[in-house]
Amino acid sequence: MAGKKKKVKTNALPQNIKNPAVIDAIEKMQANANPVSQNALNEALKQAKLLSPVQVDLELKPGSRMPKVQSSQIRFIMLNTTDKKTLFPAFTDLETLEEFMQKSGNSTGKSIVRTIADYDKMLSSPGNKAHGIVLNPGKHNMIVPSKLVGVLNGTQQMPEPKAAETAAAPAAPSAPPQVRVTFSEPAVYPTRMVNAVYDACEKNPAISRVWLKAGTANLTMSYYLFVEADEKKPEYLEYVKEAALPLAKDVPVEMMFYTEKAEKEIIKGAFALYDRELGI
């Protein structure tokens, strides 16, 4: 029938949603990021049924099954980061969703069941502004970029590795001004170091965001941490470095303040490993 509106379906009650395989894969990935743990998470997500918090313009009785509703009646709750990125929050179970909503000062509200295929359709739809999904925000904070969602759903191909970006080394005590540094994403993500930096930054309200890049100069690889803070005080760089260095596994750690030039030439819109104001 012409003009018939599309309906949104759910096949399970939110309280019945459990994803132990996804949780296990996330925690193993965060403990030791490598191709094996990444592949395990990818495979778990392909089979997962996740919960998306929504606002629905209809009345539901407590514990009742979500009926078929018009898509125009559903508004997805989104997360916005301070660097103007938008993400769909996705939860592995109702308990984690409710805990996050309560901590963020919002009522639990309603949720619907979504799969990776559903998120792929939403992320690729005209007018979409989201950059991906974030799994269990407030607990695991595992970001899955929109391109990877498409790869998992089979609608996109895994991108070929790009040539590493090259830029002049930022001024740092151990990097002479004329040294050229090649920046890229770390080949092996230093998860324990990143977690330690995240925990330290949560305890320092002056630090707003931190980014991680790998930099190679004269065949030596270093971790570069770019810090955005309320003031450019050297002690903030030292504070973050003290958290990172013990878990860097003998890889040098270079500290820099975030600048517009670093954003343009090196960071280029990458997700921050720590964001003070991630919120709804």
N, C-alpha and C positions, 0 to 999 in steps of 0.2 A: 504494500500500500504506500503510495507516494506520501512523503512527509512524515512517515512513522518514525517516532523517536527511538533511538538506541537505548536499550536497557542494560543496566549493570547487574551482573550475577555474582553471588558468592555461594560456595559449596560447602561451607563449614562454619560452625559457630566459633567466634573468636576465642572463647574459653577452652575450646578443644585443640587449639593450635599449639603444637610443641615442635621444636626443631633442635633436638639434641645434637644431631650431626653437624648442623651449622654452627652451633655454639662451640662444640669441640674443635671444629676446623678453625674458627676465629681465634680461639685461645692458643692453639698450636701455632698459628700463623704469627700471632703477636709475640709468642715466646721465642720462635725461631723461624723467621721468614726465609723461605727458600723455594725453589720450583716445586718440590713435592708438597709442601704445606699449602702453597698457592693453588696447585691443581686440586687438592682435596677440598679447599673452600669453594673453588669453581664448581666442582661436581656436586657438592652439597647444595649450593644455591640453585642449581638447575632443577633440583627436585623439591625445593622448599616452597612452603606456603607461608607467607609473611603477613603481618598485620600493618595496615596503614591507618593512622588516626584521621578521621574525617568529621566534617559537620554535615548532617543530613537534615533536610527540611521536611521531616515527618516525625510523628510520634511513635516511639517503640516502647513496649512494655519490658520491664527488666527481665533478662534471660530469654527474650524471644528471638527467633531467627530473623535475620535481616531479609525483608521481602525484596522482590524485584522492584527497583525504583528507576525513575528516569535519571539519566546521567546529569541532567541540569539540576537535580536535587542534591547532588553530592559535591562538596568542596573539600579538596585535600588540604590538610594542614602541612605547611612547609617549614623548613629550617633555613634561616638566612645567616650567612657568615659576614663578618665585618669587611671582608674583601669582595662583597657583593656577589657571592655565589649562593645559589639556591639548591637545596637538596630535598628529596623526598625521604622522610624518616620511615624506616622499615624495622619492625620488631619481630623477634623470634617467638614471643609468647605474650599473653595478655598481662602477666605480672610485671614484666619488664616495661611494657608500654605504660601501665598505670603508674608505676614508680616514677618514670620520667615525667609524665604529665603533672603529677602532684608536686614534684620537686620544682618544676618550671612555673608553678603557680596557676596551672590550668586545671579545670575539671577533667576527669577521665574521658568523658564524651563517648563517642562511638568509633568503631573501627570496622574495616572490611578486609577481606582476605585478598591478597595480591600475590601473583607469581612473578618470576623474572620476565616471562613473556608479557605480562600485564604492564610491568614497569617499562619495558622496552617500548611498548606501544605509546605509553604516556610521554616518555622522553623524546620519542621521534615524531610526536604529533605536531602539527602546525601551531605556532604560537607558544610552544613549550619554552620555559625559561630556566628549567632546572638543569643542573650539571651532572646529576647522578643520584644515587641513594646513599644513605648512611645507616648502617646496621646498628641497632641498639644504641642510639645516641644517649649520652649520659652514663653509659656503662662500657661498651666496647668501642664505640665511635669508629667503626670500620667503614671507610668510604669506598664505594664501588662506582667509579666514573661511568658516565653514560655510554662511552665507547665499549667498555668491558661488559656492560649489561647487554649491549647489542651482540657482542661476540658470544656470550653465554647463550643467548637466544638464537644464534645462528643467522642473524640478519646483517652482521658486519664481520669483516675479516680482521684477524689479528694484525695490527699495523706492523710494517717492516721496521726494524730498528733504524732510527735516524742518526745521521752523523752528529757527533757531539757538538754542542755550541762552544765557541771560543770567544773569550773576552779577556780584557786586561785584568790582571789580578787585583782585587780590592786591596787597599793599603792595610797591611798587617805586619806585625813584628817579624814574622818568619818568611814573608814573601817580598822580595825586592821589587821595587816599582816597575822594572822592565820585564819581569817574568810574565809569560803568557800562560794562562790557566785555561784548561779545557773543562767546561762544566757539563755535568750530566746527572741523571738519577743514579743513586748508588746501585751497583750491580747486585749486591746482597744487602738488603735493608737491615740496618742495625737496630732491630726492634727493641732490645733491652735498653740500649742507649736512649732511643726515642722516648720510651716509657719513663725513664728516669728524668729526662728533660721536661716532659709533660708534667710529671708530679711536682718537680721543683717550681715550674712556672705557675702552677696552681696556687702555690704558697706565696708567690710574690705578686701583689696586685699591680705593680708598676709595669709589668711585662704584658704586652697585649697579644703579640703574635710571634711565632718562630718558624722559620723555614729551614729545610735541610737540602743541601746539594753536595755532590761529590765533585771535587776539583783535582785535576791532574796537571802537574807541572814538572818538567824534567824527569818524567817517568815515575814520579812519586804521587800517590793519591792521598788526598786529605779530605776530611769532612769539613764543609763550610756551613756554619750556622748563622743565619741572618735573623737578627733580633729587632723587633719593633717594640719600643717602650715609651712611656709617657715623657721621659727625658733621656737624652743620650749620655748617660752616666757610665763611665768605664766599669764601675762595680757591677752593673747589670750584666755586662758581657762575661765578667769573671764568674759571676754567680751561675750563669747557665753553663759555662765551660766546666766548672767544678762538678756539675751533675753529669756532664757528658763524658769527660775524659776517662774516668775509671772503667767505663764500659765500651770504649772505642777500640779495644783490642789492638793497642799499639799503633793505630792509625792517627796521624796528627789531626788536631781539631783547631780550625781557624774560626775566629769570632768576628762578625761584622754587624754593624747596625744596618737596618733596612733603609734603603734610599730609593728614590724614583728611578735613578739610573740602574740600580741593581734589579729593580722590578722589570724594567724594560729590557735589559740585556741578559739577565740570568734567571730570575724567578719566573717571569712570564706567565703570571696568573696561576701558578701551581698552588695546590692546597697547602695551607699552613699545617705543620704537625701539631702546633698548639694555637688555639684561638680563644682568647679570654671571653669573647662576647658571642660565642656560638649560642644561638637561642631562637625561639619561635618568633 
